[in-house]
Amino acid sequence: MKVVAAYLLAVLGGNTTPSAEDLKDILGSVGAETDDDRIQLLLSEVKGKDITELIASGREKLASVPSGGGGAVAVAAPGGGGGAAAPAAAEPKKEEKVEEKEDTDDDMGFAIPSVNEC
């Protein structure tokens, strides 16, 4: 992902055809390690292609991927036939969000007494 991000940053910066050295410079500027094989693979895959068309086709592919969700489905028990209704799907339990108060280091460990404490 970091190689793709570097490529996109180069294109955003106005370089329509970034080279491997351009990507290495971008990754090196943030201290990220470079992998020459991945850089070459990316450059060979995007060579001669418009980045906006690549993003659009990727977006179309992602739209067809199921993203989970889909609640519980009640299924009738096989064979019974006695006219009994299938039990309703249990409602998902609501998770209680407990927020823990974070200690802040606003005073950086130096407690300053308030006026009332003096």
Biopython code that builds the backbone (N, CA, C, O; Angstrom):
import numpy as np
from Bio.PDB.StructureBuilder import StructureBuilder

atoms = [
    (1, "MET", "N", (0.818, -1.195, 0.000)),
    (1, "MET", "CA", (0.000, 0.000, 0.000)),
    (1, "MET", "C", (0.863, 1.261, 0.000)),
    (1, "MET", "O", (0.483, 2.272, -0.591)),
    (2, "LYS", "N", (2.013, 1.208, 0.654)),
    (2, "LYS", "CA", (2.824, 2.415, 0.711)),
    (2, "LYS", "C", (3.375, 2.779, -0.660)),
    (2, "LYS", "O", (3.568, 3.959, -0.951)),
    (3, "VAL", "N", (3.629, 1.790, -1.502)),
    (3, "VAL", "CA", (4.114, 2.072, -2.854)),
    (3, "VAL", "C", (2.992, 2.710, -3.669)),
    (3, "VAL", "O", (3.235, 3.653, -4.422)),
    (4, "VAL", "N", (1.777, 2.209, -3.526)),
    (4, "VAL", "CA", (0.630, 2.784, -4.218)),
    (4, "VAL", "C", (0.397, 4.207, -3.728)),
    (4, "VAL", "O", (0.128, 5.102, -4.529)),
    (5, "ALA", "N", (0.498, 4.423, -2.414)),
    (5, "ALA", "CA", (0.310, 5.754, -1.856)),
    (5, "ALA", "C", (1.371, 6.718, -2.392)),
    (5, "ALA", "O", (1.059, 7.861, -2.727)),
    (6, "ALA", "N", (2.603, 6.266, -2.471)),
    (6, "ALA", "CA", (3.673, 7.108, -3.007)),
    (6, "ALA", "C", (3.402, 7.447, -4.471)),
    (6, "ALA", "O", (3.618, 8.582, -4.898)),
    (7, "TYR", "N", (2.931, 6.472, -5.234)),
    (7, "TYR", "CA", (2.594, 6.706, -6.637)),
    (7, "TYR", "C", (1.495, 7.762, -6.752)),
    (7, "TYR", "O", (1.597, 8.694, -7.549)),
    (8, "LEU", "N", (0.448, 7.606, -5.950)),
    (8, "LEU", "CA", (-0.666, 8.556, -5.989)),
    (8, "LEU", "C", (-0.224, 9.954, -5.561)),
    (8, "LEU", "O", (-0.683, 10.948, -6.124)),
    (9, "LEU", "N", (0.663, 10.037, -4.567)),
    (9, "LEU", "CA", (1.181, 11.341, -4.149)),
    (9, "LEU", "C", (1.972, 11.998, -5.276)),
    (9, "LEU", "O", (1.864, 13.205, -5.490)),
    (10, "ALA", "N", (2.757, 11.216, -5.990)),
    (10, "ALA", "CA", (3.522, 11.760, -7.106)),
    (10, "ALA", "C", (2.593, 12.284, -8.189)),
    (10, "ALA", "O", (2.822, 13.358, -8.744)),
    (11, "VAL", "N", (1.538, 11.520, -8.492)),
    (11, "VAL", "CA", (0.580, 11.950, -9.518)),
    (11, "VAL", "C", (-0.153, 13.198, -9.055)),
    (11, "VAL", "O", (-0.361, 14.123, -9.840)),
    (12, "LEU", "N", (-0.547, 13.233, -7.781)),
    (12, "LEU", "CA", (-1.204, 14.424, -7.242)),
    (12, "LEU", "C", (-0.297, 15.641, -7.312)),
    (12, "LEU", "O", (-0.764, 16.766, -7.488)),
    (13, "GLY", "N", (0.991, 15.413, -7.176)),
    (13, "GLY", "CA", (1.961, 16.496, -7.243)),
    (13, "GLY", "C", (2.228, 16.981, -8.658)),
    (13, "GLY", "O", (2.989, 17.930, -8.846)),
    (14, "GLY", "N", (1.622, 16.353, -9.656)),
    (14, "GLY", "CA", (1.763, 16.812, -11.021)),
    (14, "GLY", "C", (2.620, 15.930, -11.903)),
    (14, "GLY", "O", (2.724, 16.184, -13.103)),
    (15, "ASN", "N", (3.241, 14.898, -11.345)),
    (15, "ASN", "CA", (4.075, 13.992, -12.119)),
    (15, "ASN", "C", (3.184, 12.871, -12.670)),
    (15, "ASN", "O", (2.849, 11.934, -11.946)),
    (16, "THR", "N", (2.806, 12.963, -13.927)),
    (16, "THR", "CA", (1.853, 11.997, -14.491)),
    (16, "THR", "C", (2.457, 10.619, -14.704)),
    (16, "THR", "O", (1.728, 9.630, -14.769)),
    (17, "THR", "N", (3.782, 10.539, -14.815)),
    (17, "THR", "CA", (4.444, 9.237, -14.987)),
    (17, "THR", "C", (5.639, 9.152, -14.044)),
    (17, "THR", "O", (6.780, 9.314, -14.478)),
    (18, "PRO", "N", (5.395, 8.899, -12.766)),
    (18, "PRO", "CA", (6.493, 8.822, -11.806)),
    (18, "PRO", "C", (7.409, 7.631, -12.102)),
    (18, "PRO", "O", (6.957, 6.578, -12.552)),
    (19, "SER", "N", (8.684, 7.818, -11.844)),
    (19, "SER", "CA", (9.657, 6.748, -12.035)),
    (19, "SER", "C", (9.892, 6.033, -10.709)),
    (19, "SER", "O", (9.385, 6.446, -9.666)),
    (20, "ALA", "N", (10.657, 4.971, -10.765)),
    (20, "ALA", "CA", (11.001, 4.239, -9.543)),
    (20, "ALA", "C", (11.765, 5.140, -8.587)),
    (20, "ALA", "O", (11.556, 5.082, -7.376)),
    (21, "GLU", "N", (12.647, 5.971, -9.124)),
    (21, "GLU", "CA", (13.417, 6.893, -8.281)),
    (21, "GLU", "C", (12.502, 7.907, -7.599)),
    (21, "GLU", "O", (12.719, 8.258, -6.439)),
    (22, "ASP", "N", (11.478, 8.377, -8.315)),
    (22, "ASP", "CA", (10.520, 9.311, -7.713)),
    (22, "ASP", "C", (9.831, 8.664, -6.513)),
    (22, "ASP", "O", (9.677, 9.286, -5.462)),
    (23, "LEU", "N", (9.421, 7.417, -6.681)),
    (23, "LEU", "CA", (8.727, 6.719, -5.598)),
    (23, "LEU", "C", (9.673, 6.458, -4.433)),
    (23, "LEU", "O", (9.275, 6.570, -3.274)),
    (24, "LYS", "N", (10.924, 6.112, -4.732)),
    (24, "LYS", "CA", (11.912, 5.882, -3.673)),
    (24, "LYS", "C", (12.171, 7.169, -2.895)),
    (24, "LYS", "O", (12.325, 7.144, -1.674)),
    (25, "ASP", "N", (12.220, 8.296, -3.612)),
    (25, "ASP", "CA", (12.425, 9.579, -2.940)),
    (25, "ASP", "C", (11.274, 9.903, -1.991)),
    (25, "ASP", "O", (11.488, 10.362, -0.869)),
    (26, "ILE", "N", (10.053, 9.657, -2.457)),
    (26, "ILE", "CA", (8.879, 9.935, -1.620)),
    (26, "ILE", "C", (8.887, 9.034, -0.392)),
    (26, "ILE", "O", (8.686, 9.508, 0.726)),
    (27, "LEU", "N", (9.115, 7.746, -0.591)),
    (27, "LEU", "CA", (9.128, 6.811, 0.538)),
    (27, "LEU", "C", (10.288, 7.102, 1.484)),
    (27, "LEU", "O", (10.141, 7.008, 2.703)),
    (28, "GLY", "N", (11.428, 7.452, 0.924)),
    (28, "GLY", "CA", (12.588, 7.767, 1.756)),
    (28, "GLY", "C", (12.399, 9.031, 2.580)),
    (28, "GLY", "O", (12.979, 9.163, 3.658)),
    (29, "SER", "N", (11.588, 9.966, 2.079)),
    (29, "SER", "CA", (11.374, 11.226, 2.798)),
    (29, "SER", "C", (10.613, 11.024, 4.103)),
    (29, "SER", "O", (10.672, 11.870, 4.996)),
    (30, "VAL", "N", (9.905, 9.916, 4.214)),
    (30, "VAL", "CA", (9.168, 9.627, 5.447)),
    (30, "VAL", "C", (9.788, 8.464, 6.209)),
    (30, "VAL", "O", (9.222, 7.981, 7.190)),
    (31, "GLY", "N", (10.953, 8.020, 5.752)),
    (31, "GLY", "CA", (11.659, 6.951, 6.451)),
    (31, "GLY", "C", (11.133, 5.557, 6.182)),
    (31, "GLY", "O", (11.439, 4.630, 6.932)),
    (32, "ALA", "N", (10.350, 5.388, 5.133)),
    (32, "ALA", "CA", (9.801, 4.069, 4.808)),
    (32, "ALA", "C", (10.813, 3.286, 3.980)),
    (32, "ALA", "O", (11.540, 3.852, 3.163)),
    (33, "GLU", "N", (10.848, 1.986, 4.205)),
    (33, "GLU", "CA", (11.732, 1.131, 3.429)),
    (33, "GLU", "C", (11.152, 0.956, 2.032)),
    (33, "GLU", "O", (9.935, 0.962, 1.846)),
    (34, "THR", "N", (12.033, 0.803, 1.060)),
    (34, "THR", "CA", (11.576, 0.614, -0.305)),
    (34, "THR", "C", (11.832, -0.818, -0.746)),
    (34, "THR", "O", (12.841, -1.430, -0.393)),
    (35, "ASP", "N", (10.900, -1.328, -1.519)),
    (35, "ASP", "CA", (11.015, -2.671, -2.067)),
    (35, "ASP", "C", (11.004, -2.535, -3.588)),
    (35, "ASP", "O", (9.960, -2.281, -4.190)),
    (36, "ASP", "N", (12.171, -2.707, -4.200)),
    (36, "ASP", "CA", (12.306, -2.502, -5.637)),
    (36, "ASP", "C", (11.363, -3.386, -6.448)),
    (36, "ASP", "O", (10.836, -2.956, -7.474)),
    (37, "ASP", "N", (11.152, -4.613, -5.994)),
    (37, "ASP", "CA", (10.271, -5.533, -6.736)),
    (37, "ASP", "C", (8.835, -5.012, -6.776)),
    (37, "ASP", "O", (8.173, -5.067, -7.813)),
    (38, "ARG", "N", (8.367, -4.511, -5.650)),
    (38, "ARG", "CA", (6.991, -3.998, -5.602)),
    (38, "ARG", "C", (6.845, -2.720, -6.421)),
    (38, "ARG", "O", (5.825, -2.499, -7.074)),
    (39, "ILE", "N", (7.868, -1.893, -6.376)),
    (39, "ILE", "CA", (7.823, -0.660, -7.160)),
    (39, "ILE", "C", (7.768, -0.999, -8.649)),
    (39, "ILE", "O", (6.964, -0.429, -9.388)),
    (40, "GLN", "N", (8.613, -1.919, -9.086)),
    (40, "GLN", "CA", (8.631, -2.307, -10.496)),
    (40, "GLN", "C", (7.311, -2.963, -10.906)),
    (40, "GLN", "O", (6.819, -2.730, -12.010)),
    (41, "LEU", "N", (6.740, -3.780, -10.023)),
    (41, "LEU", "CA", (5.453, -4.414, -10.314)),
    (41, "LEU", "C", (4.368, -3.360, -10.508)),
    (41, "LEU", "O", (3.599, -3.425, -11.467)),
    (42, "LEU", "N", (4.306, -2.398, -9.604)),
    (42, "LEU", "CA", (3.297, -1.348, -9.715)),
    (42, "LEU", "C", (3.493, -0.557, -11.000)),
    (42, "LEU", "O", (2.534, -0.318, -11.733)),
    (43, "LEU", "N", (4.720, -0.152, -11.279)),
    (43, "LEU", "CA", (4.976, 0.653, -12.464)),
    (43, "LEU", "C", (4.648, -0.106, -13.746)),
    (43, "LEU", "O", (4.177, 0.488, -14.715)),
    (44, "SER", "N", (4.895, -1.421, -13.757)),
    (44, "SER", "CA", (4.556, -2.202, -14.950)),
    (44, "SER", "C", (3.042, -2.351, -15.114)),
    (44, "SER", "O", (2.542, -2.418, -16.237)),
    (45, "GLU", "N", (2.316, -2.401, -14.002)),
    (45, "GLU", "CA", (0.848, -2.548, -14.065)),
    (45, "GLU", "C", (0.154, -1.258, -14.491)),
    (45, "GLU", "O", (-0.893, -1.314, -15.135)),
    (46, "VAL", "N", (0.712, -0.098, -14.147)),
    (46, "VAL", "CA", (0.047, 1.171, -14.451)),
    (46, "VAL", "C", (0.622, 1.861, -15.679)),
    (46, "VAL", "O", (0.159, 2.934, -16.065)),
    (47, "LYS", "N", (1.618, 1.257, -16.286)),
    (47, "LYS", "CA", (2.281, 1.874, -17.436)),
    (47, "LYS", "C", (1.279, 2.104, -18.568)),
    (47, "LYS", "O", (0.593, 1.185, -19.014)),
    (48, "GLY", "N", (1.217, 3.365, -19.020)),
    (48, "GLY", "CA", (0.342, 3.722, -20.124)),
    (48, "GLY", "C", (-1.128, 3.851, -19.760)),
    (48, "GLY", "O", (-1.964, 4.017, -20.648)),
    (49, "LYS", "N", (-1.465, 3.780, -18.486)),
    (49, "LYS", "CA", (-2.869, 3.870, -18.069)),
    (49, "LYS", "C", (-3.111, 5.189, -17.338)),
    (49, "LYS", "O", (-2.221, 5.725, -16.677)),
    (50, "ASP", "N", (-4.326, 5.695, -17.470)),
    (50, "ASP", "CA", (-4.724, 6.918, -16.794)),
    (50, "ASP", "C", (-5.158, 6.585, -15.369)),
    (50, "ASP", "O", (-5.958, 5.675, -15.154)),
    (51, "ILE", "N", (-4.634, 7.318, -14.408)),
    (51, "ILE", "CA", (-4.894, 7.011, -13.001)),
    (51, "ILE", "C", (-6.374, 7.172, -12.648)),
    (51, "ILE", "O", (-6.897, 6.414, -11.831)),
    (52, "THR", "N", (-7.054, 8.146, -13.251)),
    (52, "THR", "CA", (-8.480, 8.325, -12.934)),
    (52, "THR", "C", (-9.304, 7.151, -13.443)),
    (52, "THR", "O", (-10.280, 6.756, -12.805)),
    (53, "GLU", "N", (-8.916, 6.587, -14.598)),
    (53, "GLU", "CA", (-9.620, 5.411, -15.122)),
    (53, "GLU", "C", (-9.350, 4.192, -14.240)),
    (53, "GLU", "O", (-10.245, 3.377, -14.016)),
    (54, "LEU", "N", (-8.119, 4.066, -13.741)),
    (54, "LEU", "CA", (-7.792, 2.950, -12.841)),
    (54, "LEU", "C", (-8.602, 3.024, -11.554)),
    (54, "LEU", "O", (-9.113, 2.015, -11.067)),
    (55, "ILE", "N", (-8.711, 4.223, -11.016)),
    (55, "ILE", "CA", (-9.475, 4.403, -9.772)),
    (55, "ILE", "C", (-10.955, 4.101, -10.018)),
    (55, "ILE", "O", (-11.605, 3.455, -9.197)),
    (56, "ALA", "N", (-11.480, 4.568, -11.145)),
    (56, "ALA", "CA", (-12.892, 4.327, -11.463)),
    (56, "ALA", "C", (-13.170, 2.833, -11.624)),
    (56, "ALA", "O", (-14.179, 2.336, -11.122)),
    (57, "SER", "N", (-12.291, 2.114, -12.316)),
    (57, "SER", "CA", (-12.524, 0.681, -12.490)),
    (57, "SER", "C", (-12.372, -0.066, -11.172)),
    (57, "SER", "O", (-13.079, -1.044, -10.927)),
    (58, "GLY", "N", (-11.469, 0.379, -10.336)),
    (58, "GLY", "CA", (-11.321, -0.232, -9.014)),
    (58, "GLY", "C", (-12.544, 0.000, -8.149)),
    (58, "GLY", "O", (-12.964, -0.878, -7.394)),
    (59, "ARG", "N", (-13.107, 1.183, -8.266)),
    (59, "ARG", "CA", (-14.310, 1.506, -7.496)),
    (59, "ARG", "C", (-15.474, 0.627, -7.925)),
    (59, "ARG", "O", (-16.265, 0.186, -7.090)),
    (60, "GLU", "N", (-15.582, 0.370, -9.227)),
    (60, "GLU", "CA", (-16.641, -0.508, -9.733)),
    (60, "GLU", "C", (-16.466, -1.930, -9.205)),
    (60, "GLU", "O", (-17.441, -2.584, -8.833)),
    (61, "LYS", "N", (-15.233, -2.401, -9.173)),
    (61, "LYS", "CA", (-14.971, -3.741, -8.662)),
    (61, "LYS", "C", (-15.303, -3.839, -7.179)),
    (61, "LYS", "O", (-15.849, -4.849, -6.735)),
    (62, "LEU", "N", (-14.979, -2.798, -6.403)),
    (62, "LEU", "CA", (-15.270, -2.814, -4.975)),
    (62, "LEU", "C", (-16.769, -2.748, -4.697)),
    (62, "LEU", "O", (-17.233, -3.258, -3.678)),
    (63, "ALA", "N", (-17.524, -2.128, -5.591)),
    (63, "ALA", "CA", (-18.966, -2.019, -5.393)),
    (63, "ALA", "C", (-19.632, -3.382, -5.437)),
    (63, "ALA", "O", (-20.691, -3.566, -4.837)),
    (64, "SER", "N", (-19.035, -4.342, -6.135)),
    (64, "SER", "CA", (-19.644, -5.664, -6.238)),
    (64, "SER", "C", (-19.215, -6.608, -5.120)),
    (64, "SER", "O", (-19.694, -7.740, -5.050)),
    (65, "VAL", "N", (-18.326, -6.161, -4.253)),
    (65, "VAL", "CA", (-17.854, -7.007, -3.157)),
    (65, "VAL", "C", (-18.812, -6.885, -1.979)),
    (65, "VAL", "O", (-19.102, -5.772, -1.539)),
    (66, "PRO", "N", (-19.311, -8.010, -1.457)),
    (66, "PRO", "CA", (-20.186, -7.929, -0.287)),
    (66, "PRO", "C", (-19.422, -7.353, 0.896)),
    (66, "PRO", "O", (-18.258, -7.679, 1.125)),
    (67, "SER", "N", (-20.092, -6.503, 1.631)),
    (67, "SER", "CA", (-19.410, -5.861, 2.742)),
    (67, "SER", "C", (-19.932, -6.319, 4.093)),
    (67, "SER", "O", (-19.827, -5.589, 5.079)),
    (68, "GLY", "N", (-20.488, -7.512, 4.149)),
    (68, "GLY", "CA", (-20.951, -8.052, 5.432)),
    (68, "GLY", "C", (-22.305, -7.487, 5.792)),
    (68, "GLY", "O", (-23.117, -7.175, 4.922)),
    (69, "GLY", "N", (-22.534, -7.361, 7.071)),
    (69, "GLY", "CA", (-23.815, -6.847, 7.524)),
    (69, "GLY", "C", (-24.862, -7.935, 7.454)),
    (69, "GLY", "O", (-24.672, -9.009, 8.023)),
    (70, "GLY", "N", (-25.953, -7.684, 6.774)),
    (70, "GLY", "CA", (-27.020, -8.662, 6.579)),
    (70, "GLY", "C", (-27.416, -9.351, 7.865)),
    (70, "GLY", "O", (-26.776, -10.337, 8.232)),
    (71, "GLY", "N", (-28.398, -8.907, 8.547)),
    (71, "GLY", "CA", (-28.788, -9.422, 9.859)),
    (71, "GLY", "C", (-29.122, -10.901, 9.874)),
    (71, "GLY", "O", (-28.970, -11.586, 8.863)),
    (72, "ALA", "N", (-29.568, -11.387, 10.994)),
    (72, "ALA", "CA", (-29.904, -12.804, 11.181)),
    (72, "ALA", "C", (-31.156, -13.149, 10.387)),
    (72, "ALA", "O", (-32.065, -12.329, 10.265)),
    (73, "VAL", "N", (-31.200, -14.354, 9.854)),
    (73, "VAL", "CA", (-32.337, -14.816, 9.065)),
    (73, "VAL", "C", (-32.992, -15.973, 9.813)),
    (73, "VAL", "O", (-32.316, -16.925, 10.204)),
    (74, "ALA", "N", (-34.317, -15.890, 10.012)),
    (74, "ALA", "CA", (-35.039, -16.963, 10.685)),
    (74, "ALA", "C", (-35.375, -18.036, 9.664)),
    (74, "ALA", "O", (-35.872, -17.732, 8.580)),
    (75, "VAL", "N", (-35.108, -19.289, 10.004)),
    (75, "VAL", "CA", (-35.382, -20.406, 9.110)),
    (75, "VAL", "C", (-36.342, -21.345, 9.812)),
    (75, "VAL", "O", (-36.137, -21.703, 10.971)),
    (76, "ALA", "N", (-37.406, -21.748, 9.096)),
    (76, "ALA", "CA", (-38.386, -22.659, 9.683)),
    (76, "ALA", "C", (-37.753, -24.030, 9.873)),
    (76, "ALA", "O", (-36.952, -24.471, 9.049)),
    (77, "ALA", "N", (-38.116, -24.704, 10.963)),
    (77, "ALA", "CA", (-37.597, -26.043, 11.240)),
    (77, "ALA", "C", (-38.175, -27.013, 10.222)),
    (77, "ALA", "O", (-39.370, -26.961, 9.933)),
    (78, "PRO", "N", (-37.346, -27.896, 9.674)),
    (78, "PRO", "CA", (-37.852, -28.825, 8.662)),
    (78, "PRO", "C", (-38.766, -29.889, 9.278)),
    (78, "PRO", "O", (-38.588, -30.289, 10.429)),
    (79, "GLY", "N", (-39.731, -30.330, 8.502)),
    (79, "GLY", "CA", (-40.542, -31.479, 8.871)),
    (79, "GLY", "C", (-41.677, -31.225, 9.822)),
    (79, "GLY", "O", (-42.688, -31.911, 9.675)),
    (80, "GLY", "N", (-41.640, -30.358, 10.746)),
    (80, "GLY", "CA", (-42.606, -30.184, 11.833)),
    (80, "GLY", "C", (-44.035, -30.133, 11.375)),
    (80, "GLY", "O", (-44.817, -30.998, 11.770)),
    (81, "GLY", "N", (-44.410, -29.217, 10.602)),
    (81, "GLY", "CA", (-45.731, -29.142, 10.024)),
    (81, "GLY", "C", (-46.830, -28.832, 11.018)),
    (81, "GLY", "O", (-47.920, -28.540, 10.525)),
    (82, "GLY", "N", (-46.729, -28.847, 12.267)),
    (82, "GLY", "CA", (-47.813, -28.646, 13.215)),
    (82, "GLY", "C", (-48.356, -27.247, 13.222)),
    (82, "GLY", "O", (-49.110, -26.899, 14.131)),
    (83, "GLY", "N", (-48.014, -26.422, 12.254)),
    (83, "GLY", "CA", (-48.547, -25.070, 12.197)),
    (83, "GLY", "C", (-47.845, -24.123, 13.144)),
    (83, "GLY", "O", (-48.240, -22.961, 13.245)),
    (84, "ALA", "N", (-46.829, -24.572, 13.836)),
    (84, "ALA", "CA", (-46.128, -23.688, 14.762)),
    (84, "ALA", "C", (-45.263, -22.712, 13.980)),
    (84, "ALA", "O", (-44.628, -23.064, 12.986)),
    (85, "ALA", "N", (-45.260, -21.497, 14.453)),
    (85, "ALA", "CA", (-44.454, -20.474, 13.786)),
    (85, "ALA", "C", (-42.988, -20.642, 14.181)),
    (85, "ALA", "O", (-42.671, -21.042, 15.301)),
    (86, "ALA", "N", (-42.132, -20.336, 13.263)),
    (86, "ALA", "CA", (-40.690, -20.394, 13.555)),
    (86, "ALA", "C", (-40.362, -19.272, 14.538)),
    (86, "ALA", "O", (-40.908, -18.174, 14.432)),
    (87, "PRO", "N", (-39.481, -19.540, 15.484)),
    (87, "PRO", "CA", (-39.137, -18.490, 16.438)),
    (87, "PRO", "C", (-38.464, -17.319, 15.726)),
    (87, "PRO", "O", (-37.683, -17.499, 14.792)),
    (88, "ALA", "N", (-38.782, -16.149, 16.182)),
    (88, "ALA", "CA", (-38.206, -14.946, 15.582)),
    (88, "ALA", "C", (-36.716, -14.891, 15.887)),
    (88, "ALA", "O", (-36.259, -15.376, 16.922)),
    (89, "ALA", "N", (-35.984, -14.304, 14.987)),
    (89, "ALA", "CA", (-34.532, -14.165, 15.189)),
    (89, "ALA", "C", (-34.301, -13.235, 16.371)),
    (89, "ALA", "O", (-34.940, -12.191, 16.504)),
    (90, "ALA", "N", (-33.386, -13.638, 17.211)),
    (90, "ALA", "CA", (-33.077, -12.824, 18.384)),
    (90, "ALA", "C", (-32.447, -11.517, 17.944)),
    (90, "ALA", "O", (-31.625, -11.469, 17.028)),
    (91, "GLU", "N", (-32.856, -10.463, 18.623)),
    (91, "GLU", "CA", (-32.272, -9.169, 18.309)),
    (91, "GLU", "C", (-30.834, -9.141, 18.798)),
    (91, "GLU", "O", (-30.533, -9.668, 19.868)),
    (92, "PRO", "N", (-29.952, -8.536, 18.031)),
    (92, "PRO", "CA", (-28.568, -8.455, 18.488)),
    (92, "PRO", "C", (-28.481, -7.613, 19.755)),
    (92, "PRO", "O", (-29.156, -6.593, 19.898)),
    (93, "LYS", "N", (-27.642, -8.064, 20.655)),
    (93, "LYS", "CA", (-27.487, -7.335, 21.911)),
    (93, "LYS", "C", (-26.794, -6.012, 21.652)),
    (93, "LYS", "O", (-25.862, -5.916, 20.854)),
    (94, "LYS", "N", (-27.268, -5.011, 22.339)),
    (94, "LYS", "CA", (-26.629, -3.706, 22.210)),
    (94, "LYS", "C", (-25.385, -3.695, 23.073)),
    (94, "LYS", "O", (-25.416, -4.028, 24.257)),
    (95, "GLU", "N", (-24.301, -3.305, 22.451)),
    (95, "GLU", "CA", (-23.059, -3.229, 23.207)),
    (95, "GLU", "C", (-23.006, -1.896, 23.918)),
    (95, "GLU", "O", (-23.247, -0.842, 23.330)),
    (96, "GLU", "N", (-22.687, -1.969, 25.186)),
    (96, "GLU", "CA", (-22.556, -0.742, 25.942)),
    (96, "GLU", "C", (-21.167, -0.191, 25.728)),
    (96, "GLU", "O", (-20.167, -0.889, 25.891)),
    (97, "LYS", "N", (-21.127, 1.055, 25.367)),
    (97, "LYS", "CA", (-19.836, 1.689, 25.160)),
    (97, "LYS", "C", (-19.414, 2.356, 26.466)),
    (97, "LYS", "O", (-20.051, 3.291, 26.950)),
    (98, "VAL", "N", (-18.347, 1.852, 27.002)),
    (98, "VAL", "CA", (-17.825, 2.419, 28.230)),
    (98, "VAL", "C", (-16.584, 3.202, 27.868)),
    (98, "VAL", "O", (-15.579, 2.644, 27.426)),
    (99, "GLU", "N", (-16.670, 4.481, 28.059)),
    (99, "GLU", "CA", (-15.512, 5.307, 27.754)),
    (99, "GLU", "C", (-14.689, 5.492, 29.017)),
    (99, "GLU", "O", (-15.167, 5.956, 30.053)),
    (100, "GLU", "N", (-13.447, 5.112, 28.881)),
    (100, "GLU", "CA", (-12.557, 5.299, 30.004)),
    (100, "GLU", "C", (-11.933, 6.673, 29.900)),
    (100, "GLU", "O", (-11.510, 7.111, 28.830)),
    (101, "LYS", "N", (-11.888, 7.333, 31.028)),
    (101, "LYS", "CA", (-11.301, 8.655, 31.040)),
    (101, "LYS", "C", (-9.800, 8.503, 30.893)),
    (101, "LYS", "O", (-9.147, 7.797, 31.661)),
    (102, "GLU", "N", (-9.276, 9.176, 29.896)),
    (102, "GLU", "CA", (-7.850, 9.095, 29.672)),
    (102, "GLU", "C", (-7.146, 10.149, 30.513)),
    (102, "GLU", "O", (-7.595, 11.289, 30.632)),
    (103, "ASP", "N", (-6.041, 9.733, 31.086)),
    (103, "ASP", "CA", (-5.233, 10.693, 31.816)),
    (103, "ASP", "C", (-4.480, 11.537, 30.805)),
    (103, "ASP", "O", (-3.819, 11.008, 29.911)),
    (104, "THR", "N", (-4.578, 12.802, 30.944)),
    (104, "THR", "CA", (-3.855, 13.670, 30.030)),
    (104, "THR", "C", (-2.601, 14.171, 30.694)),
    (104, "THR", "O", (-2.521, 14.282, 31.918)),
    (105, "ASP", "N", (-1.650, 14.463, 29.892)),
    (105, "ASP", "CA", (-0.385, 14.989, 30.398)),
    (105, "ASP", "C", (-0.315, 16.487, 30.162)),
    (105, "ASP", "O", (0.734, 17.027, 29.809)),
    (106, "ASP", "N", (-1.453, 17.155, 30.364)),
    (106, "ASP", "CA", (-1.467, 18.595, 30.128)),
    (106, "ASP", "C", (-0.469, 19.330, 31.011)),
    (106, "ASP", "O", (0.161, 20.303, 30.595)),
    (107, "ASP", "N", (-0.341, 18.839, 32.240)),
    (107, "ASP", "CA", (0.595, 19.509, 33.137)),
    (107, "ASP", "C", (1.973, 18.875, 33.095)),
    (107, "ASP", "O", (2.877, 19.313, 33.807)),
    (108, "MET", "N", (2.148, 17.844, 32.267)),
    (108, "MET", "CA", (3.415, 17.144, 32.060)),
    (108, "MET", "C", (4.018, 16.646, 33.370)),
    (108, "MET", "O", (5.238, 16.613, 33.527)),
    (109, "GLY", "N", (3.166, 16.266, 34.297)),
    (109, "GLY", "CA", (3.649, 15.704, 35.548)),
    (109, "GLY", "C", (3.919, 16.736, 36.630)),
    (109, "GLY", "O", (4.245, 16.380, 37.762)),
    (110, "PHE", "N", (3.786, 17.985, 36.295)),
    (110, "PHE", "CA", (4.005, 19.040, 37.278)),
    (110, "PHE", "C", (2.657, 19.602, 37.685)),
    (110, "PHE", "O", (2.092, 20.456, 37.001)),
    (111, "ALA", "N", (2.149, 19.114, 38.805)),
    (111, "ALA", "CA", (0.852, 19.567, 39.261)),
    (111, "ALA", "C", (0.988, 20.986, 39.816)),
    (111, "ALA", "O", (1.807, 21.259, 40.694)),
    (112, "ILE", "N", (0.177, 21.855, 39.286)),
    (112, "ILE", "CA", (0.178, 23.244, 39.751)),
    (112, "ILE", "C", (-1.045, 23.412, 40.626)),
    (112, "ILE", "O", (-2.166, 23.223, 40.154)),
    (113, "PRO", "N", (-0.864, 23.758, 41.877)),
    (113, "PRO", "CA", (-2.021, 23.900, 42.764)),
    (113, "PRO", "C", (-2.911, 25.040, 42.325)),
    (113, "PRO", "O", (-2.445, 26.074, 41.847)),
    (114, "SER", "N", (-4.217, 24.825, 42.501)),
    (114, "SER", "CA", (-5.135, 25.897, 42.154)),
    (114, "SER", "C", (-5.115, 26.956, 43.230)),
    (114, "SER", "O", (-4.508, 26.763, 44.284)),
    (115, "VAL", "N", (-5.766, 28.065, 42.980)),
    (115, "VAL", "CA", (-5.783, 29.187, 43.915)),
    (115, "VAL", "C", (-6.406, 28.758, 45.235)),
    (115, "VAL", "O", (-5.984, 29.225, 46.293)),
    (116, "ASN", "N", (-7.394, 27.885, 45.196)),
    (116, "ASN", "CA", (-8.086, 27.455, 46.407)),
    (116, "ASN", "C", (-7.218, 26.552, 47.268)),
    (116, "ASN", "O", (-7.438, 26.468, 48.476)),
    (117, "GLU", "N", (-6.237, 25.876, 46.680)),
    (117, "GLU", "CA", (-5.390, 24.973, 47.442)),
    (117, "GLU", "C", (-4.230, 25.671, 48.121)),
    (117, "GLU", "O", (-3.578, 25.062, 48.969)),
    (118, "CYS", "N", (-3.942, 26.920, 47.787)),
    (118, "CYS", "CA", (-2.780, 27.632, 48.343)),
    (118, "CYS", "C", (-3.035, 28.163, 49.718)),
    (118, "CYS", "O", (-2.154, 28.783, 50.314)),
]
sb = StructureBuilder()
sb.init_structure("model")
sb.init_model(0)
sb.init_chain("A")
sb.init_seg("    ")
for serial, (resi, resn, name, xyz) in enumerate(atoms, 1):
    if name == "N":
        sb.init_residue(resn, " ", resi, " ")
    sb.init_atom(name, np.array(xyz, "f"), 0.0, 1.0, " ", f" {name:<3s}", serial, name[0])
structure = sb.get_structure()
